[in-house]
């Protein structure tokens, strides 16, 4: 089944669909570096670095190189919704969402999938949610949505996202996959990244070798599959004062555990948060440097963040370090995407 990934970023959503046996024909994103990462890792997929508002649906179909597109997936940004007011879905600031709708209208795939932040469901008392459902219903799709927690599906991270899935000309709505794990057996941060070199200062080289370790967890083995070396694993060099402050935070703690003179330096709910080795990580961000390794006094490396997002070690990120962090943080966890993609197959 042929897939187009719109707002593809580095390709986390596509990675999951590929693992589930789909063919991703094309990725589209305005971030040129992210599309390079997409293309270099999805060797049989094309990618376009372009503004979806500029490129026409016909050109997209042509670049996909296939006469039939079965599924359109993506995570269209929704910045305009918080600015334009509850009843103006057609506000120009929402044009990215509207472009996604127009592409689906033109292609008429068997199914579409949208991923977004949970707040979109409740925004303006649910009016945005209802307008999304209405727009696609008018195109002939039966639409269902659900809020999924990545940790429930084997991702070592408490990441909540909303997925909308539409099925063309279907009398039934898509039933989302049931969780495979619960809080008692979530994959922990240590189980995910504990085998990677600890690194101190600005240590690390790219690529580097795996340390000798005969007691890998199942998750670590999964991430290492077909990988011979470690990429994107270079430590960030912090000032001595920053390292000292991090050292005062216990596992799972944050700014509330610091002396008052330090706590006020970053006084918001995720400031100075240290991972807990025996729990999943909090939501991986785009490199804001508010989360720290459970053992070492530094932010996680790009590779550690990628592990916590469920990217395999064979997936290499391109660009400078800031660009790499942004790509990882913006991505859909591939393992979560794979689970939804496998369930979607039952309807296609």
Short mmCIF file of the C-alpha atoms (twelve columns), coordinates in Angstrom:
data_MODEL
# 
_entry.id   MODEL 
# 
loop_
_atom_site.group_PDB 
_atom_site.id 
_atom_site.type_symbol 
_atom_site.label_atom_id 
_atom_site.label_alt_id 
_atom_site.label_comp_id 
_atom_site.label_asym_id 
_atom_site.label_seq_id 
_atom_site.Cartn_x 
_atom_site.Cartn_y 
_atom_site.Cartn_z 
_atom_site.pdbx_PDB_model_num 
ATOM 1   C CA . UNK A 1   0.000   0.000  0.000  1 
ATOM 2   C CA . UNK A 2   1.374   3.363  -1.068 1 
ATOM 3   C CA . UNK A 3   1.689   6.150  1.500  1 
ATOM 4   C CA . UNK A 4   2.366   9.893  1.269  1 
ATOM 5   C CA . UNK A 5   3.672   11.551 4.439  1 
ATOM 6   C CA . UNK A 6   2.879   15.279 4.627  1 
ATOM 7   C CA . UNK A 7   4.769   17.435 7.183  1 
ATOM 8   C CA . UNK A 8   7.003   14.369 7.390  1 
ATOM 9   C CA . UNK A 9   9.894   15.900 9.328  1 
ATOM 10  C CA . UNK A 10  12.689  13.383 9.692  1 
ATOM 11  C CA . UNK A 11  10.251  10.517 9.142  1 
ATOM 12  C CA . UNK A 12  9.186   8.965  12.451 1 
ATOM 13  C CA . UNK A 13  5.633   8.354  11.274 1 
ATOM 14  C CA . UNK A 14  6.889   6.950  7.966  1 
ATOM 15  C CA . UNK A 15  9.380   4.718  9.782  1 
ATOM 16  C CA . UNK A 16  6.509   3.088  11.648 1 
ATOM 17  C CA . UNK A 17  4.490   2.575  8.475  1 
ATOM 18  C CA . UNK A 18  7.513   1.080  6.728  1 
ATOM 19  C CA . UNK A 19  8.060   -1.306 9.631  1 
ATOM 20  C CA . UNK A 20  4.404   -2.313 9.301  1 
ATOM 21  C CA . UNK A 21  4.923   -3.259 5.653  1 
ATOM 22  C CA . UNK A 22  3.641   -0.205 3.791  1 
ATOM 23  C CA . UNK A 23  5.489   1.528  0.951  1 
ATOM 24  C CA . UNK A 24  6.140   5.195  1.668  1 
ATOM 25  C CA . UNK A 25  6.345   6.776  -1.774 1 
ATOM 26  C CA . UNK A 26  6.914   10.387 -0.764 1 
ATOM 27  C CA . UNK A 27  7.606   12.688 2.167  1 
ATOM 28  C CA . UNK A 28  6.946   16.442 2.099  1 
ATOM 29  C CA . UNK A 29  8.249   19.033 4.560  1 
ATOM 30  C CA . UNK A 30  9.436   22.636 4.433  1 
ATOM 31  C CA . UNK A 31  12.513  21.759 6.557  1 
ATOM 32  C CA . UNK A 32  15.259  20.938 4.071  1 
ATOM 33  C CA . UNK A 33  17.568  19.306 6.624  1 
ATOM 34  C CA . UNK A 34  14.741  17.130 7.986  1 
ATOM 35  C CA . UNK A 35  13.884  15.961 4.470  1 
ATOM 36  C CA . UNK A 36  17.545  15.015 3.979  1 
ATOM 37  C CA . UNK A 37  17.333  12.853 7.106  1 
ATOM 38  C CA . UNK A 38  14.088  11.397 5.777  1 
ATOM 39  C CA . UNK A 39  15.576  10.551 2.404  1 
ATOM 40  C CA . UNK A 40  18.870  9.167  3.730  1 
ATOM 41  C CA . UNK A 41  17.050  6.773  6.068  1 
ATOM 42  C CA . UNK A 42  14.119  5.819  3.825  1 
ATOM 43  C CA . UNK A 43  16.244  4.787  0.880  1 
ATOM 44  C CA . UNK A 44  13.377  3.819  -1.396 1 
ATOM 45  C CA . UNK A 45  11.277  6.908  -0.659 1 
ATOM 46  C CA . UNK A 46  11.422  10.281 -2.357 1 
ATOM 47  C CA . UNK A 47  11.256  13.508 -0.363 1 
ATOM 48  C CA . UNK A 48  10.435  17.099 -1.268 1 
ATOM 49  C CA . UNK A 49  11.602  20.115 0.718  1 
ATOM 50  C CA . UNK A 50  8.707   22.411 -0.130 1 
ATOM 51  C CA . UNK A 51  5.865   24.499 1.262  1 
ATOM 52  C CA . UNK A 52  2.687   22.452 0.860  1 
ATOM 53  C CA . UNK A 53  0.800   25.688 0.204  1 
ATOM 54  C CA . UNK A 54  2.950   26.309 -2.856 1 
ATOM 55  C CA . UNK A 55  3.346   22.848 -4.333 1 
ATOM 56  C CA . UNK A 56  0.201   21.627 -6.094 1 
ATOM 57  C CA . UNK A 57  -1.592  18.352 -5.360 1 
ATOM 58  C CA . UNK A 58  -0.943  17.317 -8.976 1 
ATOM 59  C CA . UNK A 59  2.805   17.801 -8.528 1 
ATOM 60  C CA . UNK A 60  2.703   15.798 -5.302 1 
ATOM 61  C CA . UNK A 61  0.923   12.954 -7.067 1 
ATOM 62  C CA . UNK A 62  3.461   13.090 -9.896 1 
ATOM 63  C CA . UNK A 63  6.443   13.003 -7.520 1 
ATOM 64  C CA . UNK A 64  4.932   10.059 -5.647 1 
ATOM 65  C CA . UNK A 65  5.529   8.050  -8.809 1 
ATOM 66  C CA . UNK A 66  2.516   5.826  -8.405 1 
ATOM 67  C CA . UNK A 67  -0.910  5.758  -9.976 1 
ATOM 68  C CA . UNK A 68  -2.554  4.911  -6.677 1 
ATOM 69  C CA . UNK A 69  -2.081  6.452  -3.240 1 
ATOM 70  C CA . UNK A 70  -3.722  4.352  -0.545 1 
ATOM 71  C CA . UNK A 71  -2.986  6.363  2.617  1 
ATOM 72  C CA . UNK A 72  -2.112  9.996  3.366  1 
ATOM 73  C CA . UNK A 73  -0.505  10.581 6.765  1 
ATOM 74  C CA . UNK A 74  0.920   13.596 8.570  1 
ATOM 75  C CA . UNK A 75  0.925   15.985 11.474 1 
ATOM 76  C CA . UNK A 76  -0.168  19.391 10.144 1 
ATOM 77  C CA . UNK A 77  0.774   22.249 12.482 1 
ATOM 78  C CA . UNK A 78  -2.114  24.079 14.084 1 
ATOM 79  C CA . UNK A 79  -0.639  27.385 15.233 1 
ATOM 80  C CA . UNK A 80  -3.468  29.356 13.682 1 
ATOM 81  C CA . UNK A 81  -6.150  27.696 15.797 1 
ATOM 82  C CA . UNK A 82  -4.986  29.472 18.920 1 
ATOM 83  C CA . UNK A 83  -5.071  32.832 17.174 1 
ATOM 84  C CA . UNK A 84  -7.946  32.869 14.739 1 
ATOM 85  C CA . UNK A 85  -10.924 32.198 16.969 1 
ATOM 86  C CA . UNK A 86  -13.191 29.185 17.354 1 
ATOM 87  C CA . UNK A 87  -15.476 29.660 14.358 1 
ATOM 88  C CA . UNK A 88  -13.002 30.575 11.648 1 
ATOM 89  C CA . UNK A 89  -11.506 27.289 10.518 1 
ATOM 90  C CA . UNK A 90  -10.728 28.890 7.134  1 
ATOM 91  C CA . UNK A 91  -8.513  31.570 8.626  1 
ATOM 92  C CA . UNK A 92  -5.349  31.872 6.452  1 
ATOM 93  C CA . UNK A 93  -3.226  31.007 9.489  1 
ATOM 94  C CA . UNK A 94  -4.752  27.533 9.367  1 
ATOM 95  C CA . UNK A 95  -3.727  27.065 5.746  1 
ATOM 96  C CA . UNK A 96  -1.449  24.122 6.512  1 
ATOM 97  C CA . UNK A 97  -4.377  22.114 7.839  1 
ATOM 98  C CA . UNK A 98  -6.515  23.215 4.920  1 
ATOM 99  C CA . UNK A 99  -3.782  22.143 2.477  1 
ATOM 100 C CA . UNK A 100 -3.798  18.680 4.030  1 
ATOM 101 C CA . UNK A 101 -7.570  18.498 3.559  1 
ATOM 102 C CA . UNK A 102 -7.302  19.640 -0.056 1 
ATOM 103 C CA . UNK A 103 -4.676  16.968 -0.766 1 
ATOM 104 C CA . UNK A 104 -6.924  14.255 0.670  1 
ATOM 105 C CA . UNK A 105 -9.818  15.624 -1.385 1 
ATOM 106 C CA . UNK A 106 -7.713  15.438 -4.563 1 
ATOM 107 C CA . UNK A 107 -6.112  12.030 -3.928 1 
ATOM 108 C CA . UNK A 108 -9.080  10.340 -2.257 1 
ATOM 109 C CA . UNK A 109 -6.953  7.697  -0.470 1 
ATOM 110 C CA . UNK A 110 -8.543  4.690  1.205  1 
ATOM 111 C CA . UNK A 111 -7.541  6.190  4.544  1 
ATOM 112 C CA . UNK A 112 -5.843  9.167  6.134  1 
ATOM 113 C CA . UNK A 113 -4.127  9.647  9.489  1 
ATOM 114 C CA . UNK A 114 -3.486  12.905 11.326 1 
ATOM 115 C CA . UNK A 115 -1.294  13.193 14.432 1 
ATOM 116 C CA . UNK A 116 -1.413  16.205 16.721 1 
ATOM 117 C CA . UNK A 117 -1.109  17.462 20.293 1 
ATOM 118 C CA . UNK A 118 -3.914  16.447 22.698 1 
ATOM 119 C CA . UNK A 119 -5.082  20.033 23.147 1 
ATOM 120 C CA . UNK A 120 -6.592  20.130 19.690 1 
ATOM 121 C CA . UNK A 121 -9.436  17.889 20.897 1 
ATOM 122 C CA . UNK A 122 -10.610 20.285 23.611 1 
ATOM 123 C CA . UNK A 123 -9.661  23.593 22.000 1 
ATOM 124 C CA . UNK A 124 -12.623 25.987 21.874 1 
ATOM 125 C CA . UNK A 125 -14.840 23.425 23.595 1 
ATOM 126 C CA . UNK A 126 -14.097 20.857 20.909 1 
ATOM 127 C CA . UNK A 127 -15.069 23.020 17.942 1 
ATOM 128 C CA . UNK A 128 -11.801 22.423 16.070 1 
ATOM 129 C CA . UNK A 129 -12.141 18.671 16.609 1 
ATOM 130 C CA . UNK A 130 -15.689 18.726 15.287 1 
ATOM 131 C CA . UNK A 131 -14.721 20.815 12.267 1 
ATOM 132 C CA . UNK A 132 -11.960 18.357 11.363 1 
ATOM 133 C CA . UNK A 133 -14.431 15.490 11.576 1 
ATOM 134 C CA . UNK A 134 -17.039 17.419 9.592  1 
ATOM 135 C CA . UNK A 135 -14.656 18.411 6.798  1 
ATOM 136 C CA . UNK A 136 -13.493 14.855 6.213  1 
ATOM 137 C CA . UNK A 137 -16.996 13.429 6.643  1 
ATOM 138 C CA . UNK A 138 -18.109 15.682 3.795  1 
ATOM 139 C CA . UNK A 139 -15.397 14.042 1.667  1 
ATOM 140 C CA . UNK A 140 -16.823 10.601 2.391  1 
ATOM 141 C CA . UNK A 141 -14.687 9.512  5.335  1 
ATOM 142 C CA . UNK A 142 -15.768 7.811  8.520  1 
ATOM 143 C CA . UNK A 143 -13.598 9.501  11.148 1 
ATOM 144 C CA . UNK A 144 -12.560 8.426  14.611 1 
ATOM 145 C CA . UNK A 145 -9.967  9.839  16.987 1 
ATOM 146 C CA . UNK A 146 -8.176  8.759  20.157 1 
ATOM 147 C CA . UNK A 147 -5.580  10.035 22.563 1 
ATOM 148 C CA . UNK A 148 -2.732  7.529  22.774 1 
ATOM 149 C CA . UNK A 149 0.108   7.316  25.297 1 
ATOM 150 C CA . UNK A 150 3.330   6.116  23.679 1 
ATOM 151 C CA . UNK A 151 4.443   4.164  26.771 1 
ATOM 152 C CA . UNK A 152 1.357   1.938  26.437 1 
ATOM 153 C CA . UNK A 153 2.782   0.656  23.147 1 
ATOM 154 C CA . UNK A 154 6.365   -0.109 24.142 1 
ATOM 155 C CA . UNK A 155 7.927   3.356  23.789 1 
ATOM 156 C CA . UNK A 156 10.008  4.320  26.874 1 
ATOM 157 C CA . UNK A 157 8.393   7.755  27.084 1 
ATOM 158 C CA . UNK A 158 5.234   9.322  28.509 1 
ATOM 159 C CA . UNK A 159 4.171   11.071 25.334 1 
ATOM 160 C CA . UNK A 160 0.488   11.785 24.719 1 
ATOM 161 C CA . UNK A 161 -0.748  12.499 21.212 1 
ATOM 162 C CA . UNK A 162 -4.093  12.531 19.412 1 
ATOM 163 C CA . UNK A 163 -4.634  10.574 16.212 1 
ATOM 164 C CA . UNK A 164 -7.491  11.055 13.744 1 
ATOM 165 C CA . UNK A 165 -8.064  8.193  11.297 1 
ATOM 166 C CA . UNK A 166 -10.524 8.354  8.426  1 
ATOM 167 C CA . UNK A 167 -11.752 5.457  6.291  1 
ATOM 168 C CA . UNK A 168 -13.202 6.181  2.850  1 
ATOM 169 C CA . UNK A 169 -16.746 4.963  2.118  1 
ATOM 170 C CA . UNK A 170 -16.843 2.888  5.268  1 
ATOM 171 C CA . UNK A 171 -19.782 2.226  7.559  1 
ATOM 172 C CA . UNK A 172 -17.484 1.412  10.463 1 
ATOM 173 C CA . UNK A 173 -15.102 3.656  12.326 1 
ATOM 174 C CA . UNK A 174 -11.478 2.792  12.957 1 
ATOM 175 C CA . UNK A 175 -10.886 1.116  16.315 1 
ATOM 176 C CA . UNK A 176 -7.514  2.066  17.709 1 
ATOM 177 C CA . UNK A 177 -5.139  -0.641 18.977 1 
ATOM 178 C CA . UNK A 178 -5.403  -1.546 22.628 1 
ATOM 179 C CA . UNK A 179 -2.404  -0.884 24.900 1 
ATOM 180 C CA . UNK A 180 0.138   -3.701 25.109 1 
ATOM 181 C CA . UNK A 181 1.769   -2.496 28.343 1 
ATOM 182 C CA . UNK A 182 0.652   -0.798 31.539 1 
ATOM 183 C CA . UNK A 183 2.401   1.196  34.241 1 
ATOM 184 C CA . UNK A 184 3.641   -1.987 35.914 1 
ATOM 185 C CA . UNK A 185 5.721   -3.061 32.917 1 
ATOM 186 C CA . UNK A 186 6.496   0.126  30.989 1 
ATOM 187 C CA . UNK A 187 9.931   0.215  29.341 1 
ATOM 188 C CA . UNK A 188 12.145  2.355  31.585 1 
ATOM 189 C CA . UNK A 189 14.728  4.945  30.682 1 
ATOM 190 C CA . UNK A 190 17.540  2.732  31.937 1 
ATOM 191 C CA . UNK A 191 16.219  -0.220 29.930 1 
ATOM 192 C CA . UNK A 192 16.262  2.013  26.861 1 
ATOM 193 C CA . UNK A 193 19.606  3.817  27.050 1 
ATOM 194 C CA . UNK A 194 21.595  2.139  29.825 1 
ATOM 195 C CA . UNK A 195 23.849  0.292  27.364 1 
ATOM 196 C CA . UNK A 196 25.097  3.461  25.657 1 
ATOM 197 C CA . UNK A 197 28.439  4.997  26.685 1 
ATOM 198 C CA . UNK A 198 27.953  7.380  29.616 1 
ATOM 199 C CA . UNK A 199 30.106  10.227 28.223 1 
ATOM 200 C CA . UNK A 200 31.429  13.107 30.304 1 
ATOM 201 C CA . UNK A 201 32.172  16.681 29.377 1 
ATOM 202 C CA . UNK A 202 31.817  17.012 25.617 1 
ATOM 203 C CA . UNK A 203 33.008  13.460 25.042 1 
ATOM 204 C CA . UNK A 204 31.884  11.252 22.229 1 
ATOM 205 C CA . UNK A 205 32.661  10.746 18.578 1 
ATOM 206 C CA . UNK A 206 30.422  10.193 15.612 1 
ATOM 207 C CA . UNK A 207 30.267  7.327  14.953 1 
ATOM 208 C CA . UNK A 208 31.475  5.416  18.012 1 
ATOM 209 C CA . UNK A 209 31.670  1.784  19.067 1 
ATOM 210 C CA . UNK A 210 29.288  -0.096 21.300 1 
ATOM 211 C CA . UNK A 211 30.800  -1.027 24.659 1 
ATOM 212 C CA . UNK A 212 31.040  -4.710 25.471 1 
ATOM 213 C CA . UNK A 213 27.778  -5.703 27.119 1 
ATOM 214 C CA . UNK A 214 26.361  -9.194 27.374 1 
ATOM 215 C CA . UNK A 215 23.277  -8.275 29.393 1 
ATOM 216 C CA . UNK A 216 21.249  -6.192 26.985 1 
ATOM 217 C CA . UNK A 217 17.548  -5.642 27.587 1 
ATOM 218 C CA . UNK A 218 15.036  -6.700 24.972 1 
ATOM 219 C CA . UNK A 219 14.457  -3.076 24.010 1 
ATOM 220 C CA . UNK A 220 18.177  -2.403 23.615 1 
ATOM 221 C CA . UNK A 221 18.510  -5.456 21.375 1 
ATOM 222 C CA . UNK A 222 15.605  -4.183 19.291 1 
ATOM 223 C CA . UNK A 223 17.250  -0.776 18.861 1 
ATOM 224 C CA . UNK A 224 20.635  -2.303 18.007 1 
ATOM 225 C CA . UNK A 225 19.287  -4.682 15.373 1 
ATOM 226 C CA . UNK A 226 21.392  -4.470 12.181 1 
ATOM 227 C CA . UNK A 227 23.473  -1.656 13.684 1 
ATOM 228 C CA . UNK A 228 27.265  -1.973 13.918 1 
ATOM 229 C CA . UNK A 229 28.119  1.453  15.387 1 
ATOM 230 C CA . UNK A 230 26.542  4.308  17.381 1 
ATOM 231 C CA . UNK A 231 25.692  7.569  15.628 1 
ATOM 232 C CA . UNK A 232 24.601  10.987 16.970 1 
ATOM 233 C CA . UNK A 233 25.944  10.203 20.455 1 
ATOM 234 C CA . UNK A 234 28.002  13.238 21.514 1 
ATOM 235 C CA . UNK A 235 27.650  14.879 24.915 1 
ATOM 236 C CA . UNK A 236 26.829  18.542 25.368 1 
ATOM 237 C CA . UNK A 237 29.440  20.521 27.276 1 
ATOM 238 C CA . UNK A 238 27.820  22.420 30.151 1 
ATOM 239 C CA . UNK A 239 29.229  25.183 32.305 1 
ATOM 240 C CA . UNK A 240 30.515  23.992 35.693 1 
ATOM 241 C CA . UNK A 241 27.701  25.803 37.501 1 
ATOM 242 C CA . UNK A 242 25.094  24.089 35.300 1 
ATOM 243 C CA . UNK A 243 26.670  20.700 36.035 1 
ATOM 244 C CA . UNK A 244 26.647  21.502 39.743 1 
ATOM 245 C CA . UNK A 245 22.949  22.410 39.710 1 
ATOM 246 C CA . UNK A 246 22.077  19.250 37.788 1 
ATOM 247 C CA . UNK A 247 24.024  17.195 40.339 1 
ATOM 248 C CA . UNK A 248 21.723  18.464 43.120 1 
ATOM 249 C CA . UNK A 249 18.587  17.083 41.447 1 
ATOM 250 C CA . UNK A 250 17.670  13.485 42.412 1 
ATOM 251 C CA . UNK A 251 16.279  10.956 39.946 1 
ATOM 252 C CA . UNK A 252 12.821  12.012 38.846 1 
ATOM 253 C CA . UNK A 253 13.233  15.391 40.543 1 
ATOM 254 C CA . UNK A 254 13.109  18.937 39.189 1 
ATOM 255 C CA . UNK A 255 13.609  22.567 40.213 1 
ATOM 256 C CA . UNK A 256 11.503  21.990 43.350 1 
ATOM 257 C CA . UNK A 257 14.321  19.841 44.748 1 
ATOM 258 C CA . UNK A 258 16.897  22.616 44.417 1 
ATOM 259 C CA . UNK A 259 17.959  25.253 46.933 1 
ATOM 260 C CA . UNK A 260 15.898  28.396 46.464 1 
ATOM 261 C CA . UNK A 261 18.727  30.379 44.863 1 
ATOM 262 C CA . UNK A 262 18.946  27.810 42.054 1 
ATOM 263 C CA . UNK A 263 15.286  26.874 41.796 1 
ATOM 264 C CA . UNK A 264 14.293  30.382 40.765 1 
ATOM 265 C CA . UNK A 265 16.668  30.328 37.793 1 
ATOM 266 C CA . UNK A 266 14.189  28.234 35.809 1 
ATOM 267 C CA . UNK A 267 10.883  28.353 37.629 1 
ATOM 268 C CA . UNK A 268 8.428   26.322 35.540 1 
ATOM 269 C CA . UNK A 269 7.078   22.802 35.838 1 
ATOM 270 C CA . UNK A 270 9.632   20.907 33.730 1 
ATOM 271 C CA . UNK A 271 12.705  22.957 34.683 1 
ATOM 272 C CA . UNK A 272 15.790  21.025 35.827 1 
ATOM 273 C CA . UNK A 273 14.018  17.674 35.402 1 
ATOM 274 C CA . UNK A 274 16.208  14.602 35.786 1 
ATOM 275 C CA . UNK A 275 15.052  11.352 34.186 1 
ATOM 276 C CA . UNK A 276 14.193  8.501  36.548 1 
ATOM 277 C CA . UNK A 277 16.040  5.316  35.639 1 
ATOM 278 C CA . UNK A 278 13.131  3.075  36.656 1 
ATOM 279 C CA . UNK A 279 10.415  4.988  34.798 1 
ATOM 280 C CA . UNK A 280 9.794   6.034  31.195 1 
ATOM 281 C CA . UNK A 281 11.159  9.421  30.199 1 
ATOM 282 C CA . UNK A 282 8.905   12.477 30.073 1 
ATOM 283 C CA . UNK A 283 8.022   13.833 26.633 1 
ATOM 284 C CA . UNK A 284 11.183  14.315 24.586 1 
ATOM 285 C CA . UNK A 285 11.317  17.931 23.459 1 
ATOM 286 C CA . UNK A 286 13.169  19.616 20.611 1 
ATOM 287 C CA . UNK A 287 16.335  20.356 22.605 1 
ATOM 288 C CA . UNK A 288 15.354  22.971 25.169 1 
ATOM 289 C CA . UNK A 289 17.812  21.517 27.703 1 
ATOM 290 C CA . UNK A 290 15.371  21.130 30.556 1 
ATOM 291 C CA . UNK A 291 15.733  17.327 30.911 1 
ATOM 292 C CA . UNK A 292 18.829  15.525 32.149 1 
ATOM 293 C CA . UNK A 293 20.274  12.038 32.191 1 
ATOM 294 C CA . UNK A 294 19.272  9.951  35.208 1 
ATOM 295 C CA . UNK A 295 22.928  9.277  36.088 1 
ATOM 296 C CA . UNK A 296 25.150  11.792 34.304 1 
ATOM 297 C CA . UNK A 297 25.050  15.552 34.817 1 
ATOM 298 C CA . UNK A 298 24.181  16.503 31.243 1 
ATOM 299 C CA . UNK A 299 21.307  16.662 28.804 1 
ATOM 300 C CA . UNK A 300 20.646  13.450 26.863 1 
ATOM 301 C CA . UNK A 301 22.454  13.076 23.563 1 
ATOM 302 C CA . UNK A 302 20.587  13.029 20.254 1 
ATOM 303 C CA . UNK A 303 20.974  9.224  20.169 1 
ATOM 304 C CA . UNK A 304 19.604  8.845  23.700 1 
ATOM 305 C CA . UNK A 305 16.604  10.992 22.751 1 
ATOM 306 C CA . UNK A 306 16.167  8.914  19.601 1 
ATOM 307 C CA . UNK A 307 16.199  5.709  21.667 1 
ATOM 308 C CA . UNK A 308 13.546  7.176  23.967 1 
ATOM 309 C CA . UNK A 309 11.502  7.971  20.845 1 
ATOM 310 C CA . UNK A 310 11.946  4.325  19.669 1 
ATOM 311 C CA . UNK A 311 14.101  5.097  16.638 1 
ATOM 312 C CA . UNK A 312 16.423  2.215  15.752 1 
ATOM 313 C CA . UNK A 313 20.168  2.871  16.014 1 
ATOM 314 C CA . UNK A 314 20.426  2.488  12.242 1 
ATOM 315 C CA . UNK A 315 18.421  5.718  11.860 1 
ATOM 316 C CA . UNK A 316 20.973  8.522  11.466 1 
ATOM 317 C CA . UNK A 317 20.103  12.207 11.949 1 
ATOM 318 C CA . UNK A 318 21.670  14.907 9.769  1 
ATOM 319 C CA . UNK A 319 22.338  18.620 10.219 1 
ATOM 320 C CA . UNK A 320 23.912  20.365 13.201 1 
ATOM 321 C CA . UNK A 321 23.158  19.226 16.720 1 
ATOM 322 C CA . UNK A 322 20.312  21.714 17.249 1 
ATOM 323 C CA . UNK A 323 18.688  20.587 14.011 1 
ATOM 324 C CA . UNK A 324 19.050  16.950 15.039 1 
ATOM 325 C CA . UNK A 325 17.410  17.562 18.424 1 
ATOM 326 C CA . UNK A 326 14.538  19.366 16.726 1 
ATOM 327 C CA . UNK A 327 14.001  16.506 14.296 1 
ATOM 328 C CA . UNK A 328 13.903  13.916 17.078 1 
ATOM 329 C CA . UNK A 329 11.615  15.949 19.326 1 
ATOM 330 C CA . UNK A 330 9.112   16.719 16.575 1 
ATOM 331 C CA . UNK A 331 8.852   13.116 15.405 1 
ATOM 332 C CA . UNK A 332 6.122   10.569 16.018 1 
ATOM 333 C CA . UNK A 333 7.641   7.576  17.861 1 
ATOM 334 C CA . UNK A 334 8.100   4.932  15.145 1 
ATOM 335 C CA . UNK A 335 7.025   2.096  17.426 1 
ATOM 336 C CA . UNK A 336 3.725   3.853  18.179 1 
ATOM 337 C CA . UNK A 337 3.231   4.635  14.492 1 
ATOM 338 C CA . UNK A 338 3.907   0.992  13.613 1 
ATOM 339 C CA . UNK A 339 1.236   -0.227 16.031 1 
ATOM 340 C CA . UNK A 340 -1.403  2.099  14.566 1 
ATOM 341 C CA . UNK A 341 -0.318  1.254  11.009 1 
ATOM 342 C CA . UNK A 342 -0.631  -2.474 11.654 1 
ATOM 343 C CA . UNK A 343 -4.141  -1.974 13.017 1 
ATOM 344 C CA . UNK A 344 -5.063  0.141  10.008 1 
ATOM 345 C CA . UNK A 345 -4.128  -2.751 7.712  1 
ATOM 346 C CA . UNK A 346 -7.107  -4.668 9.057  1 
ATOM 347 C CA . UNK A 347 -9.399  -2.071 7.454  1 
ATOM 348 C CA . UNK A 348 -7.645  -1.834 4.088  1 
# 
